[in-house]
Amino acid sequence: MARESSRSRSRDRSIDRSTELLERARELIPRAAQTNSKSPAQFVQGVSPTHVERAEGCRVWDVDGNEYIDTVMGLGPNMLGHNYPAVTEAVEDQLGDGTAYSMPHSLQVDVAELIVDTVPCAEMVRFGKNGNDMTALSAKLARAHTGKDVIATQGYHGWPDVFMSAGPLNRGIPDAVGDYTESFEYNDIESLERIFEDHPDDVAAIVTTPVNLSAPEDDFLERVREIADREETLLVFDEILTGYRYALGGAQEYFDVTPDLACFAKGISNGYPLSALAGREDVMRTIEDDDFIFSMTYAGEAASLAAAKACITEQIERGDVHDHIWRQGRAIRDGYNELAEEHGVDHLTECVGMGPRPNATFEDGDGADANLLESLFMQEAHKGGVLFAGSHLPSYSHADEDIEEMLAVYDDAMGVLAEAVESGTVESSLEGKPVGASLREQLGEED
Ligand SMILES: Cc1ncc(COP(=O)(O)O)c(C=O)c1O
């Protein structure tokens, strides 16, 4: 059934309105999008939709009225599902009372209490809007609190100068800024130790994602915690993707390693703009020092705080949100890999990563380039009604039937891929421009 519906969708499909909007966007908006991973270059231009009209649960409709099963859910924030009723109602109620006032709204206390109640490291909390706000604050706060300058870092933490200064996307950042940022590799404790050898007594913080596509190996997180304690350096977990997703208390609860500070965004407010830095009271109180500043007009905006209160409360009350996400993610990963094997392309594509974040990867092989293989698979998935983007961030609204339908579309797409590989027609089967390098690929990150 699902297969028939994906084929009929593919026959009737038009993306005329998307194409027209993209032309207008290109005239007005550099890169035609506000987020790198949402720019047209990340999709198969000429086949993929470029603009969305609405979304509900795990479904999304583009501006031409084509319906898709969402896979990446707005890059993660819609963890309960798009337009999730309990969150939408809380926001609607709040809108009637206004959103931005001349002093804090009581909701800031409610949400801070919820975070302190649920996150192991959280004793105090400050809010921002994007993940960037919190990763930048964590580095600045660590420097202020410890009186040390160097940030040892691994993983993607957004575009703040402190994190981008040492990498390939450092245009516009003075070279001197990069002198105080050092990178290490995930699961490579020696690469972290070397930073402390090179900068004795001058590392303010280790800022790391607790888990990437690879899970921590050989007690990596415990050993990072030990190094931070030994060196009197703060340990910061960037839980922007993992917080409230791997478990209610985030990856720190799941892996049972407590950082000094942790950054949250995507799992706390189900699609509304709110981020949070949570951590040890003595560190957080440095924000109160007379010569320290962190301040934003919209950080305490009430509609997003209402969304966060409803989102975290729903996770607590339902009790099965995280199990559901793990189960659906595993079903996607295992189903994808079974299909790749059935179609004889498992040497070219594999879905990797833990349950909450399965990620489809492609390898060069059989004369075909990984990027073209990914583009062809994406093309077929989009034509079949699945908004494939490589990464999957399953939500509480992905029901078993949705995963079955997704995998039926992947079955067809994998068939097309296998045939094209066999006949050497991968490139000529593409009906649009291949996908460009992702931000993480540009940065050389594993994830
Ligand atoms: C781990 C991590 N850190 C930081 C960020 C940056 O967050 P934002 O884009 O909300 O500023 C992201 C965004 O994808 C992320 O995944």
The ligand as an SDF file (V2000), in Angstrom:
LIG
                    3D

 16 16  0  0  0  0  0  0  0  0999 V2000
   25.7830   20.0660   18.9250 C   0  0  0  0  0  0  0  0  0  0  0  0
   25.3770   21.4300   18.4190 C   0  0  0  0  0  0  0  0  0  0  0  0
   25.9040   22.5200   18.9830 N   0  0  0  0  0  0  0  0  0  0  0  0
   25.5610   23.7600   18.5680 C   0  0  0  0  0  0  0  0  0  0  0  0
   24.6690   23.9490   17.5530 C   0  0  0  0  0  0  0  0  0  0  0  0
   24.2960   25.3400   17.1270 C   0  0  0  0  0  0  0  0  0  0  0  0
   22.9720   25.5770   17.5210 O   0  0  0  0  0  0  0  0  0  0  0  0
   22.1270   26.7310   16.8130 P   0  0  0  0  0  0  0  0  0  0  0  0
   22.1100   26.4320   15.3500 O   0  0  0  0  0  0  0  0  0  0  0  0
   20.7700   26.6450   17.4560 O   0  0  0  0  0  0  0  0  0  0  0  0
   22.7850   28.0210   17.1270 O   0  0  0  0  0  0  0  0  0  0  0  0
   24.1030   22.8280   16.9270 C   0  0  0  0  0  0  0  0  0  0  0  0
   23.1770   22.9870   15.8040 C   0  0  0  0  0  0  0  0  0  0  0  0
   22.9550   22.1180   15.0170 O   0  0  0  0  0  0  0  0  0  0  0  0
   24.4580   21.5370   17.3700 C   0  0  0  0  0  0  0  0  0  0  0  0
   23.9440   20.4380   16.8270 O   0  0  0  0  0  0  0  0  0  0  0  0
  1  2  1  0
  2  3  1  0
  2 15  2  0
  3  4  2  0
  4  5  1  0
  5  6  1  0
  5 12  2  0
  6  7  1  0
  7  8  1  0
  8  9  2  0
  8 10  1  0
  8 11  1  0
 12 13  1  0
 12 15  1  0
 13 14  2  0
 15 16  1  0
M  END
$$$$
